[in-house]
């Protein structure tokens, strides 16, 4: 996992066509904006089933 610090308005590029922007921070929370092609699925993990969450967790651990 890559951990970096960003200031408001700063961006992170992933590949050639995904851009993450730090939109705001307040009370211990941050808001991010994600710009990606329509064919890229962006899903909040809390909306996944327990099985899907376990699969994602397993994939993430494999990338350390």
C-alpha positions in Angstrom: 0.0 0.0 0.0 1.2 3.4 -0.9 0.5 6.1 1.7 1.0 9.7 0.8 -0.1 13.1 2.1 -2.2 15.5 0.0 -3.4 19.0 0.6 -6.8 20.3 -0.5 -7.1 20.3 -4.3 -4.0 18.1 -4.9 -4.5 15.1 -7.1 -3.2 11.6 -7.5 -3.1 10.0 -10.9 -3.6 6.2 -11.4 -2.5 5.1 -14.8 -3.5 7.4 -17.7 -7.2 7.9 -17.0 -8.0 7.8 -13.2 -7.6 10.9 -11.1 -8.2 11.2 -7.4 -8.6 14.7 -5.9 -8.7 15.6 -2.2 -11.9 17.8 -2.1 -12.3 18.6 1.6 -11.4 17.6 5.1 -13.3 18.3 8.3 -13.8 16.6 11.7 -11.5 13.7 11.0 -13.1 12.9 7.6 -11.9 13.6 4.1 -13.9 13.8 0.9 -12.3 12.6 -2.3 -13.3 13.0 -5.9 -12.7 10.2 -8.4 -12.6 10.8 -12.1 -12.5 7.5 -14.1 -13.8 6.2 -17.4 -17.4 4.9 -17.3 -16.1 1.3 -17.7 -14.2 1.5 -14.4 -16.3 0.3 -11.5 -15.8 2.3 -8.2 -17.5 0.7 -5.2 -17.4 1.5 -1.5 -16.4 -1.7 0.3 -19.2 -1.3 3.0 -21.7 -1.9 0.2 -20.2 -5.3 -0.6 -21.4 -8.6 0.9 -19.2 -10.2 3.6 -17.8 -12.7 1.0 -16.9 -9.9 -1.5 -15.2 -7.9 1.3 -13.2 -11.0 2.3 -12.1 -11.5 -1.3 -11.0 -7.8 -1.6 -9.1 -8.1 1.7 -7.4 -11.2 0.5 -6.4 -9.4 -2.8 -5.1 -6.4 -0.9 -2.9 -8.5 1.4 -1.4 -10.1 -1.7 -0.1 -6.7 -2.9 2.1 -5.9 0.1 
